[in-house]
Amino acid sequence: MTMKIYRRARADMNIETFKPAIVYAIYIAATPEKVWQALTNAELSRKYFSGNAVEVDLRVGGAYIVRTPDGALHISGEVIACDPLKRLTVTFNVNWPQLVEKLGPTLVTWEIEPAGDGVKLTLLQSHDRPISDDILSGGRAGWPAILSSLKSLLETGKAMVIPMPPPARMLAALKELGIPMPT
């Protein structure tokens, strides 16, 4: 099977200005194909991502959407880079307009590398401006829980249920910036 590498920077974004604020790596006893499928398949993502469904058009410029269990839009974005079974980079905008307006766009990258009998999955959450540790505490708590659940699903067939309420310090920092909670 021939793999195609797709890369493109959005015209209104300078990807070079984005710096990783969160980096998380986990080793999974699975094939790159299984990990890729889990990251890009709605049915699989529902199992490990708290019932949220990832819908992705795997081409540069394609839509990246995460829907809540009731089908509502939770995250919207665009595929920035797609190298099947190796790397996926998307814009990752929570459906909370005031948050995006104040904090700017977020890039999320998943890198899949063979590692012994499995793979190393690395997640990078990047921003084009400094973001406070208090605000980043949400992702720093959420990403390990989500990826640990993905790991459990792929290795045992059963995802972990990990409650992930927003950290109080993140909510306080957002309130201090004048970003109201969505209703």
N, C-alpha and C positions, 0 to 999 in steps of 0.2 A: 504494500500500500504506500503510495507516495504522499508525503506530508507537505502541506502548503503552509508557508509562513506569511501571515498578514500583519502588516504594521502601518500605522498612520497616526499622526498627531492631529487632533482637531484643530481647525484653523484658529479658533478663539482661545486655545489653550497652549501655553508653552510648557510641554511635558518636562523639559529640562529644569524648570524651576521647582518641581515637586520633589520633596525629600521625604524619605520614610520616617514616620513618627511612631509606628508600631511595626515590629517584625516578630513573627511567631513561626517557629518551625516545629514540625511533629513528624515522627516516623510511623509509617503505616504498613502493615504486612498485607500488601495488595499490589496489583499491577498498576502501571500508569494508566491503562485503559479504564480500570474500575474507578480510580480516583478521579479521572477526567469526567467520567460519566456521572459520578456523584456530585461534582461541582456544577455540571451543566444540565442536569435532568430534573424536571419539576417533581416527578414522583419520588425519586430518591431524596431530593433535598427536603421534601416535606417530612421525611422520616427523621432526619438529624437536625434540622434547622427550625425547631419549635413549631412545626406545621407550616412554615413559610415555603412557598414554591418559587424556585428560580426558573425564569424563562429567559433563554438567551439565544439570540440569532448569531451564530458563530461565524461572523464575518466582520471585518473592520467597518465601523459605522452602524453595525447591527444593534438592535435594542438589547439592553440588559435590564430585566425587571424582576423584582421580588414581590410576590403577593402574599398577604396575610392569609391565615387559614380560611377566612370568610371571603377571600377573593379580592379584597381591597388592595390598591396600590400602596406598597410600603417603601420600596426603593426603585428608583428609575436611573438609568444610565445608558451608556453607549460603549460598545466594544472598541477599545483603543488599539490593542494588539492581541493576536490570536495565533498561537503556534500549537496546534492540537497535540495533546498528551504531554506538553511541556510547559506552556505558559499562557495565561489569560490575564489581560489587564482591562479593567473597565472603570468608567466613572461610576461612582457609587453615591447617589444623592438620596438621602432619606426624604420621604415625602413630608417635609416640614420646612416650607419655604423660608421662614425667618432664619432658620439654622443655616441654610445654604447661603442666604444673603449676607449674613454676618461672618460666617466662618469660611466661605468659599467652597470650591469643589473638593471632592475626595477622590483619589485613585486607589483602587484595590487591585493588587496583583497576586495571583497564585502561581507558584513555580513548582513543577513536579520533576524530581530527579531520581533516577534509579539509585537504590541504596541497599546493597546486600540482597536479602530475600524480599525486599519491599521497595518503598519509595520514601523520599524525604519530601514533604509538602511544606513549602514556605509561603507564608502570607505576608504581604507588605501593604500597610495602609499609609498612603503618602498625601501630603498637603503642599500647597504652594506658598504657605505662610506659617509662621509659628502658631501652634495651638497649645493651650495650657494643659498641664498634666491633669488637672481636674476634669477638663472636658474629655481628654483622651482616656480617662478612667473607664468610660463606657465600653470602648473598643478593647481596651486592655483586659477587661473582665469578660466581654462577650465572645471575642474571637477564640480564645482557648477553649471555652465551653462548647462552641459550635464545632470546632475542629476535633475536639475530643469525642464528641458525639458521632461525627463522621467516621473517625477512626474505629470506634466501637461498632458502628453499623457494618463497616466493611470487613472487620476482623471476626465479628461474632454473629452478624445478622440481626443484631438488636442495637438500636441507638440508645444513648443515655438520655435521660430526662434531667436536665439541669436548669433549675429556675434562674432566670436572668433579668431581675428587675433593674432599672437604671440606677447606677450608683448615686447616692444622695449628694456626694460632692460634685458630680457632673451636673445634676439638676440645679444645685445651688449656684454653680458657676454660670450656667446658662441664664438663670434668673437674673444674676448680677449684670449680665450683658444685655438684659432687656429682651431676651428671647422667650416668649410665652410658650407654655406647654400646648401642644396641639390638642384639640378637643375631638 
